[in-house]
Amino acid sequence: MKTTAKIIAAASVLSLTACNNVEVEIDSEMQETIDRIAIEDMVTEYYVHLGGGDASAFDEYFTEDAIFDVNGIVATGREEIEAIYAGIGEDETSASNQGGPFHMILSNPVIEVNGDTATAQFIWTGIGNPEIGEPPVLIEQGREYDKLVKVDGSWKFAHRVVIAESGLPMNQYPTWEPRLDFSFDDME
């Protein structure tokens, strides 16, 4: 079944199940499509919070023992992850602190679901809008690789690796190294 047809079918199933009177049997292929959509939505929502200034807003996206590797700075657990986000908010060289609205665009999603676990990868692009009369500015770009788990029906990050390829904040230069062919398989 083509991807578009799967998405339409999954949306139809979700719409029907929202009605309390209708029971719909969901096969494994349909569940995989529903989970893929849920993962992409969760990651998109996660990026909406960037630049918002509330480091604790990211807690809901990670498992208790999650690992977060951002350009070689590794945090384990929600408290350490929150500290990374708080540090980004204080770093004047961070893309989200350059003045004017800052937005992230996600592209090239590759999401593979295997029951209650999944992997995902994206390319992200940070765009700044310093002045209303000026064109937007590409500020940063990179890749992310995620291992996810379903916890109580919601997808969460168990392990994230974020690799900048441009626009790196100055405080991350000491830990940055090129990882052009990153794979979780190489870590096992």
Secondary structure, 3 states (H helix, E strand, C coil): CCHHHHHHHHHHHHHHHHCCCCCCCCCHHHHHHHHHHHHHHHHHHHHHCCCCCCHHHHHHHEEEEEEEEECCEEEECHHHHHHHHHHHHHCCCCHHHCCCCEEEEEEEEEEEEECCEEEEEEEEEEEECCCCCCCCEEEEEEEEEEEEEEECCEEEEEEEEEEEEECCCHHHHHHCCCCCCCCHHHHC
